[in-house]
Amino acid sequence: MAKAEYNVDDDALLAELGVEVEAKKVAKRTPREERIIAGFEEIKRFVEEHGHIPQHGEDKDIFERLYAVRLDKIRESAECREILESTDIKSLLEADSSQAMAASSEEMNDDELLAELGVSTSDDNDITKLKHVRTRAEIKAAEEVAQRDLCNDFSSFEPLFTKVKRELESGERLTRQFKENATISQNEFFILNGQIAYVAIVGDQIKAPNGATDARLRVIYDNGTESDLLMRSLQRALYKDDAGRRITDPNAGPLFSDEVSDGDIESGTIYVLRSKSEHPEIQQNREVLHKIGVTGGDIEKRIANAKNDPTFLMADVEVVATYKLSNINRVKLENLVHKFFESARLNIEIKDRFGKPIVPREWFLVPFFVIDEMVEKIKDGSMLNFSYDISSSKIIANK
């Protein structure tokens, strides 16, 4: 007998075998329900990883505090409990009510707590997508800068502020944009949040938790207040303030002034040269031996006759780098640069074309990257806060 052909699906086959089949309908979740479930799953994962339900408290991790708030809200909501009851295998919904959040946070939702913690969230209010989380150190630093007390001895500092303002108006002092790597030294002036700040005292250096050095400052402001804060806190505040500025020291002279006086030129060039001399000592140090000068003329013309000029070691030279500057006092700037590298000045005697001994004064045993760093400090106005350490071949902050 031919076999009968059947087209029986699984449910029909089960029915033929006497097995009752109950169709299970999968309910479609609303976006709100999905979010409630996803939020609860995060809490469950936290419990699995840490062995306890999330707790409230300033000493707790930000996400633990968020989960603690969320869990309290879920327990209070009949809607949430109904949605999550079947998945609550750890009985988190029935936890002791003593875990309820502190009174100060009772009315806060996730986003409000995030705001209190210094966190901004994305536009779709998804707390798992954090745009920016400020560390506790950053929050403390911002609070520290903001906390100021009345300066009881301001009368002794007031003449300093009067003098600085007068020097700013006359052009003796200038303001420079505060750079991220700029140092802060005692007796320096800055502009922070529209006020002039004077660093009256720099305390002993201390080690920060991350290993970096820091120091406690006494900072006086021109409105008669003062603050006791860490150097790194002031650095961060100055760097984040778009108008944060360093007020230059008038002792440096008007290197970049807006006015041209006798000896000044409207523009100039710092140039760095390397010698092609075959003198044994020069050959041995060729990679770190550089001539540093400032000129208002054409560099190529300046070095055209180098091999006949003892200033250039009686040999041809190559141009390593040039830096264009505006509104500088050429003589003052060149003297300042040479003084900066005084400890590394080359001590050598060269004879000119007539056999007369000459000791060149503009050649220095300094790596090029150090010269480049020095020029950057000239540009941002912080050069006077640094010195060249010949033993380490580095530019270091003045103590």
Secondary structure, DSSP 8 states (H G I E B T S, - for coil): ---------HHHHHHHTT------------HHHHHHHHHHHHHHHHHHHHSS----STTS-HHHHHHHHHHHHHHH-HHHHHHHGGG-TT-GGG--GGG---GGGTT--HHHHHHHTTEEE-TT--TTSEEEE--HHHHHHHHHHH--EE-TTGGGTHHHHHHHHHHHHHTSS-EEE--TT----TT-EEEETTEEEEEEEEEEEEE-TTS-EEEEEEEEETTSEEEEEEHHHHHHHHHHSTT-EEE--GGG--TT-SS--TT-EEEEEEEEEEE----HHHHHTTTTEEEEEEESS-HHHHHTTGGG-GGGTTS-EEEEEEEEEEEE-HHHHHHHHHHHTGGGB----EE-TTS-EE--SSEEE--HHHHHHHHHHHHTT-GGGEEEETTTTEEEE--
